[in-house]
Structure formats: structure tokens, C-alpha cells
Amino acid sequence: MPESKLAPGSQDQFDQLQKKLVPLWNSIEAFNQDPQTIVVVPSLSIDAIGGGAVLQAYEERFLFLLLLLRQPRARLIYVTSQTILPSIIDYYLDLLPGVIPSHARQRLFLLSPLDASVRPLSEKLLERPRLIERIRSLISDPDRAHLVPFNTTSREKELALRLGIPMYGADPKFFPLGTKSGCRRIFLEEDVPHPLGHESLAGEEELIDAITQMRARKPSINQVLVKLNEGVSGEGNALVDVTDLPQSGNAKERAALKDRLKAMQFELKGITYDSYMKKLQERKGIVEERITGEEFRSPSVQLRVTPLGSVELLSTHDQLLGGPSGQSYLGCAFPADAGYATLITQEAAKIGNRLAKEGVIGRFALDFVVVRSKDGKWDPYAIEINLRKGGTTHPFLTLQFLTDGKYDSKTAIFTAPNGQQKFFVASDHVESPRYRTLTPDDLFDIVVRHNLHFDQTRQTGVVFHMMSALGEMGRMGLTAVGNSHEEAKATYTRAVAVLDQEAQSS
């Protein structure tokens, strides 16, 4: 989507605003009683969002941030394209441990442009100066406030400037570092293992040139992945079969490869070859070997660079993938398998240190694939840097805020204050046509009756998100917390079975 242009000199103004995060960070990190205002604008700049209901649900995915109202002097301004059902707000406030919901509700301000169009929320706000002024009026002290976006583009940067508060996220000037091409260059420069491939490709001929070079270097390649620089959650990816082609260097190789490209399998529905090649020319992209194996996993590492410049290794997850060729993100299990969690964390630390050196701040994630070799060891391959909050952010922070637990990156174990280890399984894609008959209030009733609701005493159970997509899409998100991997998975499986049963009988 096209972005607005920043006015000359605005970079200096933005840099000055960002410096305010440094003194503010200590109180943010300490989760203490210092007064502060958090402005949440979960704006998405993603082509793959299909409709207003899905967009609204994704904007509500970060309602776990309402748990920040546990801080008794914190104010939270949460903006969405459309208004949020009061019962959904009540649901999150009732999850707050040790807090009177009515006290928290007085410090929560919900605003909306009432615009259901499929455009980034930040763009809608920038069109409405009166709404921006309303947000400004709710910020009690601009020196003790910050903006929390989903991803960071020039729109969010402009919004921070208009609000006069810093933004906790990567300056969009670092956007090239998070593209598929930028990732591969950083992996190479930081000596992080990654698949054989080529970057900065623009069009069919360059793609064919790259694949012929890859086949010359490694004749055993069976499949390659073409990825647009700006693809998200597997969208923008395409799978190409390169088996049984003429040998590398054969005069017929290029023509055969062209035919295979035209038969590529797209991860996103409705894409045509011509439209994909047009986007490749506009955005550029990469091609790389598809790593496969009998034991194959897709874990990720979550990190952050603080405004103080320190790198923190936050968590690891095993990603649950689906879609036509298994490249679309559906959910995750936490923490990642102990067999490789510390291994990928070590590699991710290299990237974190590099990004900190570049000046990046905020949360980001590093995706890997790992394959078990014949000697039983796991071989990691870095795939992508996501300079934004991702699908693993909200379930992990939900767990952290609800339990006050901590993740130890050296042991890959999350422990609550009582010494109990915690695990979860989460998905944004709990969906069925039958779920369209359910409302959020129905969900709350169902989980309470079946004893699935998150219980603060046990610190286990189910937490819902993305409930606004129920009526139109029959879709919601779910995080199932347990005291073991097995318990979390069993709770998740039981919750889905109960929902299926209840929806069928309604």
C-alpha cells in the first residue's frame, strides 16, 4: 500500500522524540506505579487482509495490552477501526489479576474512526485531525507516554510526530533490513546459517538466472521457494518444483524452468502468475532452496532491543504452519523444543546484536527451519527477520502478564513465581462455518460451563482473542495454557472439540 511522505526535517523531530524513551524505559520495564500513558494503534499494512471483519479482529488481537492496566497509574488509549463490543472489554478486564476492573476501566479510553474500509488504521487516523487531537487531549503527560504500533511504516512515524510522543518500534528507515533480501544479506554478513539462494531479484529472467546458478552449485535441489520482499506469514511465497529437469547447463534448461515457474504453487489464494511477476518486478524478492527432511520443524525466536540499546532474548516458539505448501502461519507452541531452542537462540543473538548496532529498537522475531541430521543433531537455517510484533507476541505476553513468569533463554524454560513451568498452544485460526452462529458472549458461557476458562488459582486454561471475526468469518483466536506441553495441547484440543460440539447443537 502506498505510504505518505514525511515533511522535510521530520526525521530530526522524530529522533528527538525517540530519545524520550530512554528515561521512560526504566518505569516501562519495571511495571511499576509511575504514571504513564500507552497509546495502542494496532495498524496493519498487509495486502492479505481480506475484509473488514478480519481487519477488526487483527486490530483487537492486541487487547492483551489491557493487562498493562495492572499498573495502578497507567492510562491506556486503544484505537480500532470500529468500536469493540463492551463484553469483549469486560472479558479482558476480568482477567486482570489483583485489580478492581472498574478502577482499570476508568483508565482505559477506546477510540475509533468508525471506518470499516480495508486500509491501515494509521492512515484513517491521519485523515482525521480532530480524532488525533482527541487522543492528544487524553495524554496527561507527553513526556511519559509512548505509541505502540503493530508494524512501523511512515504512517505510524507521522502519527507519532502529530501526537508528540515517541514510538516503541523500529524506525521505518530500517525497513530494508526486514525484507527477504535484506534478511539474507544480514544472515551472510553475520555468519548465520541460511538456505542457498539469491536476493534482490526483479522479474522472470532474473529468477531463471538465479535458479540455474543454484542448480549448478547444488544439483540435488528438488524444490525452491520464491518470496516477495514484503510477504507476511507466508503470503507472497510460491513453491517451484525443479525435479526431473534437464541437467544444469543443458540448452533446454531455461525453457523447462520457465514452464515450471508458470506452474508455481502460490501460498495465497487467487494469485495469478502474471500478477505475481508484476509484484516481483515492483517489490523485488528472493529465491532459495526449500529445506526439507524427515524431521523438520519451523521454530522462531523473539527478541527486543531496548531504547537503552541492550538485546533481550524473550522467547522461542515452534510455529504451526499450514496452507497449500505449508508456509502459512497458523499458530504456535511455547516454548520451542529443548533439542534446538538454545541453538537457534544463539544464532538469533547475532542478529539482535547487529540490529542493535544499526540503531533498531523494539520487538522483532527471527524465523528458522531446523532439520535433524543422521547423527541426531539439529541443523538450523535462518529464514526471515520480522521487524514487528508477530503472531507469537500476543500469546506470549498474555502468559507473561497473567502469570508474572519469566523465560530463561539459557534453559528454554518459562517459570511462574511459584516455581511451576508454563506452556501454551495458540492459534489465530480456530475456525469453522458453524462458529458463525456463536457470539463472544456464547464463547464465555461455553468455556465457563466446561471449566476451560483461564483460572488465576491454577494459572491454566483458555484465553480467547480475535472474537470480532466470529459472526462474519466463523473465526477466532485461542491460547491454551498448561503446566506441560501435553497439558497445553490437550487443553487446546479439548477446547476446539467443545466449541465444535456446542456450535453443532446451536
Secondary structure, 3 states (H helix, E strand, C coil): CCCCCCCCCHHHHHHHHHCCHHHHHHHHHHCCCCCEEEEEECCCCCCCCCCHHHHHHHHHHHHHHHHHHHCCCEEEEEECCCCCCHHHHHHHHHHCCCCCHHHHHCCEEEECCCCCCCCCHHHHHHCCHHHHHHHHHHCCCHHHEEEEECCCCHHHHHHHHHHCCCECCCCHHHHHHHCHHHHHHHHHHCCCCCCCEEEEECCHHHHHHHHHHHHHHCCCCCEEEEEECCCCCCCCEEEEECCCCCCCCCCCHHHHHHHHHHCCEECCCCCCHHHHHHHHHHHCEEEEECCCCCCEECEEEEEEECCCCCEEEEEEEEEEEECCCCCEEEEEEECCCCCCHHHHHHHHHHHHHHHHHHCCCEEEEEEEEEEECCCCCEEEEEEEEECCCCCCHHHHHHHHHHHCCEEECCCCEEECCCCCECEEEEEEEEECHHHHHCCHHHHHHHHHHCCCECECCCCEEEEEECHHHHHHHCEEEEEEEECCHHHHHHHHHHHHHHHHHHHHHC
